Amino acid sequence: MNSLLMIGVNHHSTPLEIRERLAWWDERLPGVLDGLLEQVAMASHAACGCDAPASRPEAVILSTCNRTELYLTVPDVCLGQQAALQFLASQAGLDASLLEPLTYHACGLEAVQHLCTVAAGLDSLVKGEHEILGQVKHALQVAQACQSSGPLLSALFRYAVQAGKRVRTETEIGALGRSVACVVVELAHEMFGSLEARTALLVGAGKFSAITARALVSAGLRCVLIANRTYDRAVSLAQSLGAARASAVHFDALPASLTEADIVICSTGAPHVVLHMEQVAQAMQARPLHPLLVADLAVPRDADPAIAALPNVSLTHLDGLERLAQERYPVAAATLDAAGKIIDQVAGEYWAWYETRRSAPLIQALRHKADVICAAEVRHALRRLEGLTPTQQQAVEAMAQAIVNKLLHDPISALKEAGGSHNEDFLAWIEDLYGLDQSELVLHGLHTPEAN
């Protein structure tokens, strides 16, 4: 049975310029998952040997603005980790030796605890933010649609979602209502004071933009302009915010809209810069005495980093928001402790289920072999015992089955205990002792042969 492995990059360990090379949105994920599975399968084949059947690896990718994490099942953790690292490095256009210090990894129960922590929002830029729970759910949905997630990872992500929900409902995390949007509002207040006379320009009309716009409007912002490449989406978001406060503008009118804006929020899914330094410089020439706050919430970044050098312009991106989030939105130690206990409990429940599965295929194979032998011997005995009534034949069959059940009771109990304690040597010894060959183990799921 394969082992669990997680490897990733996030805002704690990896610079934004590397993370944005590994940010994969929905349209790219199917191809990325295929490439990842291919590379991991090659490593699995090497681990199992050329002639040995290998269990099919599973893969789920969690890709958000702050992290890209690969969750895998692999027969050999070391080889799987190397394959996953090589895959990330190739996608980032880096040598693996340069990327490795910027990554983190976990296996087994530690990987389970990590995902539960992520789903609870405790590893986010703003602790306790709500968006990550939906992103964890979505990552599993994408993997299932691509048929890259099997029973182990599907269950893992469901348990993690359960942990995230419980942390939000059973601790104060759920009542905090914190998000990156709240941090942007704080920055705007620091720069402008009251927002009642201010205008914000949203570049992009996605979910992140909508959340930030609503937070700004709730804080008293006078006007929101929304520019999106699909104009209808900009109109839809403007209508949801209210005609008195918001209006859509065509994307090609972005330079003119910049001259009206005090705050610019960038959050598109574009793989390239959409807000250029020349556009902002031209707008600032038309309003030299008015400061401009540009908050780039996209990964990859939407705003040209050179914008930061322009006079009277303040540019921040997600990594720059982390400091303010930590200063302004600390979470009480008691709340973190309560959340940690929930995470440990849910992770432990998943791990108990996971380890029990290790012995289940072997138990099934042992039971199958015993039943086959029992049925053959009963048929042989009944042919020799002519003249038995149907009731007598049933008694013979019941006696044989009872003997099998009693003989299997102790070894099956020991197998269940060994599966829960991760005793691989004992499982292998039982396999040899009862002569369970590869065909029987494949039949019951202990090994899955590679596809031709």
N, C-alpha and C positions, 0 to 999 in steps of 0.2 A: 504494500500500500504506500502511496506517495506521501511525502512530507510537505508541510506548509512552509512557504518562503515569501517574504516581502522585502522589496528593495525600492528605494525611492529618493526623491529630492524634494526639499520644501524650503519655506522661507527662513527656517532656523539654520539650515546647513548649507544652502546653495545660493549663490548670487543670482539676481534676477536675470542677468544676461545669459546665464546657462539655463535657468528654468524655462525661459521663453522659447528656447529651442526644443523643449520637451513638452510643450503644451499642445495637447491633441484634443480637438473638439469632435463632435459627433461624426461629421462627414469623413474624418480621417481615421477614426478609431477602428473600423472593420479591417482596413488594410494593415494598420499597426498591430492589431491583435493577431492577424494571420502571420505576420513576420516574426512576432515574438514567439508564438507557438512553434513555428518552424525551427527557430534557433534553439529553443528549449528542448524540443523533441530530439534534435540531433545530439544534444548533451545527454539526454535520457538514454538514447540508444547506446552511446558510448559507455554510460554507467552500467547498463545491464548486460553489455556484451553483444556481439553481432548476432548470436544465435538465440539469445534469450528474449522472450516476449517482454515488452515494456508497457507499463501502465500509461494510458493516455494522459498527458499533462492537462491541467486546467489553467486558465488565465483570466483575470479581471484587471482592468486598468482604471484607477481613480485619478482623473486629471482635472484639476481645478486651477483657479488663479494662483493659489499658494502652494500647490503640491502636484507632483506626478508620482504615483506609487503603483508598482506592479505587484500583484498578488498571484502566486503560482503554487501548483502542486508538482513536486519533482521527486524522482526516486533517489537522487543524491543531492543533498543541500549544497555542498561545496561546488559541484559541477553546475548545478542550477544557478547558483549565485553568479558564477563566472559568466555563464551564458547570458543571464539577464543584464549584467554590467556591460558586457560587450555590446549587447543590443542597444542599451541606453547610450553608450558612447558613440556608436555608429549613427544613431539618430541625431545626436548633438553635434556630430562632426568633430569629436575629440578623441584623443587616445585614452584608452581605458585607464591607464595609470594616472592620468590627470583628472579624470572624473571621479575615480574611486574615493578620494578623500572628501569629496563633496556630497557623497551619498550616505545613506544609513540603511541598515538591513536588520531583519529579525526573522526568527524561524520558530515553528511550534507555537507553544502557548504565548510566548512573547509577541509574536505576530498577531495573534488573536487579540491580546490586550491592547496592542497599538491601534488596530482598526476600531475597536470599541471606543477608545479614547478619542480618535479622530471623529467618529460619528457623534460623540457627545459634545463636540465643539471645543474640547479642552486643549487641542493642539492647534487651534486656529489662530490667525493673527489677532483677532478679537475673541477672547475666551468666551465661550457660550453662544457664539453666533449661530443662527438657525439654518442658514442656507446649506451648510455642509451635510446635514442629514438628508436632504433631498438629493444632493449630489452623490452620496453613497448609494442611495436607492437607484439612481439613474445609472450609475456605473454597472451595477448588476444587471439591470434591464438591457443595457447595450451588449454586455457579454453574453447574456442568454440569447438575444436576437442573433448574435454572431456564432452561437453554439460553441463558445470557448469556455463557458463555465459549466462545471459538472456538479455532482452532489456535494462535494466538500466545500467548494467556494460559495456555492449558492447558499448553503446552510450558514457558512461563516458570515456572509453579508447580512443575512436575515437576523442572526443573533446580534450583530453590530448595530443594526437599526433598532432592535429591541433595547439594547443598552442606551443608545442615544435618546430614545423616547423616555425611558425610565429616568434618566438623569434630568431631563427637562421637566418631568412631571413630579418627581419625588425630591428634588432639591431646588434651591433658589435660582439655579441656572436659567430655568425656563421663564422666570419672572423678570430677568434682567433686560431682555429685549435689545441686546447689543448687536451691532454690526459695523462693518466698515463704513457704511453710510453715516452712522453716528459720529465716527471720527472725522469724516469730511465736514460735517456740520460744525464740529468743534473748531476745525481749522478755519472755516469761513467766519465764525464768530470772532476768533482771535485776530483775523486780518481786517474785518470790516465792522465789528461790533454788531449792531442791529442789521438784520437782513431785509428790512421792510422796503428799502429803496434799491435793492440789488436784483440783478438779473443773472440767471444761470443758463448756460448753453450746454445741452447734452449732445455729445457726439456718439450716436448709437442709441437704439431704442429697445435694448434687450432687458432681461429681468433685473440685472444689476443696476442699469440706468434708472429703471422704474423705482426701485427701492430707494436709491439715492435721491431721486427727484421728490418722492413723497416725504422723505426725511427733511429736505430743505424747505418744502412748502409748509410742513408742520412747524418748522422753526421760524416761519414768517416771511419767507422769500417772496418778493413781489411778482416776479415773472420767470417763466421757464420757456426757453426756446429748444426745440428738439429737431436735430438734423440726423437723418438716417438714409442710407442708400436706397432702402425701400420706403418710399414716401408714405405709403399707406400705413406702415407700422408706426411711423412718427405721428401721423394723424390719430391713430388709435390710442397711443399713449397720451397724447395731448388731451383727448376727450376724457380719458379716465382721470386726469388730473384736474379737469375743469376748465372751461373756456375762459373764465375770468383770469386764470393764472398761467395757462400754458397755450402754446401754439406751435405748429409744425412748420419747419422751413426746409426748402429743398437743399439737398446735400451740396449742389454746386454753388449755393449761396452762402456757404460756410465762411468765406473771408469777410463778407459784409456782416454776418451775424456776430463775428468775433468782436467787432467794434462796439457792439451793444452789451457785451457780456462782462460781468465782473468775476464770474466763476465759470470755469469750463470743466465739465466732467466727461472724460473719455472712457468708454467701455464698449468696444465693438469686438467682434470675433475675427477681425481682419488679421492676416499673417504679416502685415507690413504697417509702416507708419502711415497714419491718415491725417494727423495734425502736424504740419510742417513748420519749421522755424521761420521761413520766409513769410508764411501766412500770418503768424502771430506778430512778427516784427512789423509788417505793414499795418496791422490793426493797431498796434501800440503807437505808431507814428500819428495816427488819427486821434489818439486819446492819451497823450504822453503823461498827463498828471494823474491818471486813474490806474491804480494797481490791478493786477490780474492774478487770480489763483487758478492754476491748472492742476487738476487731480486726475492722474492717469491710473485707472483701475483695471486696465487690460493686461493680459499676458497671452501672447506677445504684446509689447508696449505699443500704444497708439500714438503717443506724442514723441516727437523728436527730442532726445535728451538735450540737444543744443539750445532748446527753448529756455533752459534754466539760466543761461548766460545773458538773457535779455534784461535790460533795466526795468525795474518795477514789476517783474514777473516772478511769481513763486511757483515752481513746479515740484510736485510730489508724486510718488508712485507707491505701489503697495508696500514695498519694503520701508519706505520713508514714513508710512503711517503706523508701523509697528511700534515705534518708540512712544508715540503719543497714546496709542491704545494701551500699552503697558502702564503708562503713568496715570492715565485718566480712568481706566476701567479695570482696576485690580479686582480679583475674586477672593472672597474671604477664605481663609485656610479651612474653616469648618465646612464650607460648601465644597471645596475641592476634596476634602477627606470623605465626605458623604458620597460624592460622585465617584471617587476611587473605589469605594466599597461596592457600589453597584456594578461598576465595570469589572472588578475582580470576580463578582458572583456570576455575572452573565458569561464572562470569558471561561470561567471554570465549568459552567454547565455545557458550553459548546465543547470544551476539551474532553469532558467525560464522554460525551456522545461520539466525538471523533475517535478516541482511543478504543471505545467499544467496537467500533466498525473495523478495527484492525484484525480482530479475531473472527468476525462474523463470516467472511468467505471461507475460512479454513473449517469452521464448525459446519457450514453447509456442505462443504466437500466431504468431510468425515461422515456426516449423516447420510449423504447420498451414497457413498461407497458401502456403508453398512446396510442400507436399505436394499441396494442391488444384490449384495451377497445373501441377505436374508431371504429375499424373494426367490432367488435361484435355488437355495437349499430347500425352501418350503415346497417349491414345485417338484424338486427331485424326490423329496420324502413322500409327497402325496401320490406320485406315480407308483411308488413301491407299496404304499398302503392302500390296496384296492378294497373297495366295498365300504369305505367310510361314508357316513351320511354327511349332508351339507353342514349340519351342526358340528359334527366331529371335525370336519375340515376347517371350519372357522376357529375351532378350539386350538388346532395345531398352529394355524396362522397367528392367532393371538398370543400363544405361548412363545413362538419364535420372536415376535415383535417385542414382547415383554423382556425377553432375555437381552435383545439388542439394546433396548432402552436402558436397562439396568447397567449393562456393560459400558454404555456411552456416558452415563450420568457424571461420573467423576472426571473423566478427561474433558468433557464439555464444560463443566464448572471451572476446571483449572484453566481452560482456554479463555473463558470469559474474564477471569481474574488477570490472566497474563496480558490480554488485550488492553485492559484498563491500566496496567502498570507498565505498558510499553516494553514488554520482555520479548524482544525479537529472537533471542537465542532459543527460548522455550518454544516459540511458535515454529521455528525452523526444525527443532528436534521432533515435535509432534508430526510435522509434515513428513519427515524421514521415517519415523517410527511406524506410521500407518501406511506408508507407501503411496502417498497422494501425489500422483504424477502431474506433469504440467497440464495435460488435457483436462483433468478434473478441476484443477485450480482455475484455469481459464473459464471453464463452464460456470463456476460459481463466483467469478469476479475477482479472485485474488490477483490474477494477472490478466492483462488485456493485451492480446497480440497486436503488433503494429499493423496499420493498414497497408495493403499492397499498393 
